[in-house]
Amino acid sequence: MDEGQATKSITILIAGRPYPLKIKAGDEATIRKIVKEINDKVNRFQLTYTKKDKQDCLSMAVLTYAVDLHKAQQKNTPEAPVSKRLSQIDQLLDQLLND
């Protein structure tokens, strides 16, 4: 954590378990929103997969977030626009050379 930022101790509940955290004071609202989303997702998995235990539902919730994060990172990689642009340049060169 940055030295200049005030920290705050909070306890969050994920899937019924408490987790004490030391966070930047300004991050509390975001963290609580994310915790709510995680718990909602775990609850949905519990309703859908009634024979799975809470740990399985938590694991499935985490996996969905990991997949979403991976997809977002793939979309926003700096190489994607460069690769696309290089492909366009290559096509233009081909056209010029073949004319």
Secondary structure as the mmCIF struct_conf table of DSSP 4:
data_model
#
loop_
_struct_conf.conf_type_id
_struct_conf.id
_struct_conf.beg_label_comp_id
_struct_conf.beg_label_asym_id
_struct_conf.beg_label_seq_id
_struct_conf.end_label_comp_id
_struct_conf.end_label_asym_id
_struct_conf.end_label_seq_id
TURN_TY1_P TURN_TY1_P1 GLU A 3 GLY A 4
BEND BEND1 GLN A 5 GLN A 5
STRN STRN1 THR A 7 ILE A 14
TURN_TY1_P TURN_TY1_P2 ALA A 15 GLY A 16
STRN STRN2 ARG A 17 LYS A 24
HELX_RH_3T_P HELX_RH_3T_P1 ALA A 25 ASP A 27
HELX_RH_AL_P HELX_RH_AL_P1 GLU A 28 THR A 48
TURN_TY1_P TURN_TY1_P3 THR A 50 LYS A 51
BEND BEND2 LYS A 52 LYS A 52
HELX_RH_AL_P HELX_RH_AL_P2 LYS A 54 LYS A 75
TURN_TY1_P TURN_TY1_P4 ASN A 76 ASN A 76
TURN_TY1_P TURN_TY1_P5 PRO A 78 PRO A 78
HELX_RH_AL_P HELX_RH_AL_P3 GLU A 79 ASN A 98
#
